[in-house]
């Protein structure tokens, strides 16, 4: 079910993602700054379980899912910026920017569109709560964002592969890897492989 909070959460995710891509594009946001943001976020997450923090706790109230608020406050944003940091360090700038757009647009649109309009069980993972329409819409949205930075085939195949990987759920030691890590890394890897070998 798509709650008001979830809609706001996905809009916030989308806005942060586009803002991150813009700042990265103009070289205002560097890998070092993102690393510091992750460290500050982790510290704030630990402290917010014990006390209310200005600014951080307000955003948790507005956008955080209840189960994450109890177990790992701010998890989504922290892993979002870890994903951004990884693609910044691993890929050329244009691919990294495209991967951030897939993460921002694809992930948000797939959640909202699938919950609002989805009817068909996902052919990539029948047990997933994410419906097929959401995966397709996310792949299209992510591809549109990515094509601003990389050629059409890289953009759309990278976005499609990332949205499929998001649904498949990649497990590591009985724990599912966070989408915010999986999506940009898969998108960036596919784009890189297409560039090198196709």
N, C-alpha and C positions, 0 to 999 in steps of 0.2 A: 504494500500500500504506500502511495506517495503522499507523505505528510507535508504540511507547510514548512516545517523545519528542514525536511530533506530537499525541498525545492530551493530554499534559501541557501542551504549548504552547497548544492551543486552550482548555483549562481555565483556564490563566493569563490568556489573552486575554480570556476571558469574565469572570473575576474582576476584572481591571483595569478592564474596561469598565463593569461594574455599580458598582464602587467610584467610578469617575470620575463616573458619572451621579449617584450619591448626594451626593458632595461638591459637585458643580455645583448640584444641586437646593437644597441648604442654603446656597448662596453661600459655601462654604468654598474651593472651587476657582474662581479667576477666570481670565480670559483672560491676564492678565499673568503669573500663576503658571505657566500652561500654556506660555506663550512661553519663560519661563526654563527650564522642564523640557526643552523641545525643544533649547534652546541647550546646556544641560548634557549632554543625550543625544548631540548631535552631537560635542561635545568628547570625551566618553568613548569614542564610537565610533572617533574618530581615534586616540586614545591607546591603546585596547585592541588595535589592530593592531600596536603596538610593545612593549607591556608588559601584564602582568596588573594589573587594577584591583580593589581590594576591592569586593565587592558586585556591581558591573557584570559582571565576568568570570564570577562564580559563576552569575548568571542566564543569561549566554550559554552556559555549559557545559550548563545544564539544559534550556534552551528554544530556543536558536537553531538554525536549519537550517544544515547544514555549509557549503553554498555561500554563504550570506549571511555566515557567520562569517568567511569569507576575503575577501569583497568589500566588505561594508557591515555590520559588526557592529551589532546592535541596530536594524536597518532597520525591522522590523515595528513595534516600540514607538514609534520616532521618528515614523514616518508616521502611526501611530495618533493620537498627540497633535497632529500637524499637522492631521489631519482634524478632531479635536475642536476645535482652536483656530479653524479656518475656520468650522465651523457655529456656534460661540459668537459669532463676530463678524458672521456674515451673516444669521442667522435670529433670530426671537423665541425666548425661552427655552424655551417648551414644544416648539416644533419642533426646536430644537437638542438638547434632552434626548431626544426621540423618535428623532432621527437617530443619537445616540450608542448608544441601545438597539438599533437596527437593526444598527449596526456591531458591537456586542458580541455580541448573541445570534444574529443572522442569519448573520454571517460564520463564527462558531465552529460553529454547528449544521450549516450547509451543508457544511463541510469534513468533519466527523466522520460525519454521517449519510450523506452521499454516498459516502464511502470505505467505510463499514461495510455499507450496505444497497443502494447504488446499482447498477442494472443497465442503465438506459436511457440511451443517448447524449443529450446535451443538445440539445433542439430549437432553442435559441437560439444555439448554437455547437457544431456537431458535432465540431470539433477540440479542444474544451476537455476537460481531464481531469476537470472537475467534472460529475458526472452529474445527470440531471434530478431524481431523488429528493432529492438534496442541495439543489438550488435551491429546490424546493417546501418542504422542511422548513425551510430557512433563512428563506424568506419568511414562513412561519407563525410561527416563533419570533421573528423580528424584529418582526412585526406585533403579537404578544402583548406584547412589551416596550414597543413604541411606544404602544400603546393606553392605557397608564398615564398618558400625557401629552397625547395628541391624540385627536380623535374617530376612531371606527372606520374610516371610509373613508380618511381621511388616513393612518392607521397602516398599514393593510394594502396599500393601493395604493403608498404610499411604500416600504414594505418589499419588495413584489414588484418594483417598478421597480428598486430598488437591487440586488436579487439577480440580476436579468436583466442589468443593466449590469456586474456583477462577472464574469459569464460571458462577455459580449461582448468584453471587453478593449478599453479605450479607448487608442488609441495617440497619442503626441505626439512628432513628430520621431524616428520609428523606435523609440521607447521606450514600453513599456506603462506607463500610469499605475498606481500602487500601489492595490490594493483599498481600503486604509485611507483613501485620499483619495476614491476614486470612490463608495464605498458611502454614507458619510454625506452627501456633497454631492448625490448623486442623490436619496436619500431626502428630504432637507430641501427640495430644489427642488420635487419632486412635491407634497409636503405644502403648501408655500407656494402653488403654483399652484392646487391644489384649493381652498384657503382663499379665494383671491382671486377665482377665476373660476367656481366651481361652487356 
